[in-house]
Amino acid sequence: MFIGLVVLGLTNRPGVIAAVVGAGVCFATMGLPNRVGLLFGAFCGVIAGFVAETLAERRLLQPAVIS
């Protein structure tokens, strides 16, 4: 049920990127002790979402170059 709520909450591209990166890092670091992979996944997901949103805003703010 929780996954269904998360999927419905993903409405923009930076959010999807953050979720995919966070889940991927979490699964990749699953074997680390004390479940620290969950923290790594969350941190990487937040950073990936921030970078994706920043790049999307820059793309919208750049003037079109007409040659």
N, C-alpha and C positions, 0 to 999 in steps of 0.2 A: 504494500500500500504506500509506503514511503517513496519508493521509486516512481510510482505513478504521480505523486505530488511534485516530485522534483522535475520530472519530464514535462509536466504541464507548466512549470514555472520557468522553463528555459524558452525565452521569447526573443532573444537577440543573439547575434553571433559571438560577442565576447563572453556571454554567459555559457554558451555551449562549449567554447574553447576552454574556459576555466573548468567546467565539469569534466571534460574529456581528459585534460592534462592532469587534473587532480586525481581522477580515478586511475589513470595509467601509472602515475608515480606511486600511488598507494598500493596498487597491485605489484608493481616492480619491487617495492621495498617491503613486501609483506613479511619476509623472513627476519627482519631486524628485531632485536629484543625490545620488550616493553611496549610493543605496538607503536614505536616511534615512526613507523612508516605512514601512519595516519596523519601525524603532524607534518611530515614532509609533503605528503599529498595535498593537504590543505594549504600549506604555504605556497607550494608551486602552482596550485590552482588559482590562488588569489593573485599571484604575480603574473601568471599568464593572462588572466582576465583583465588586469590593469593594463598590461602592454597591448593587448588586443583592442581595448577601448581607446587607449591613447592613439594608436595608429589609425583607428577608424575616424577619430575626431580630426586628426591631422589631415587625413585624406579629404574630409568634407570642407576643411577650412582653406585648403590650398586653392589658389585661383587657377582657372583653366588656362593652359598655355596654347595660344593659337598661333600657328606659324604659317 
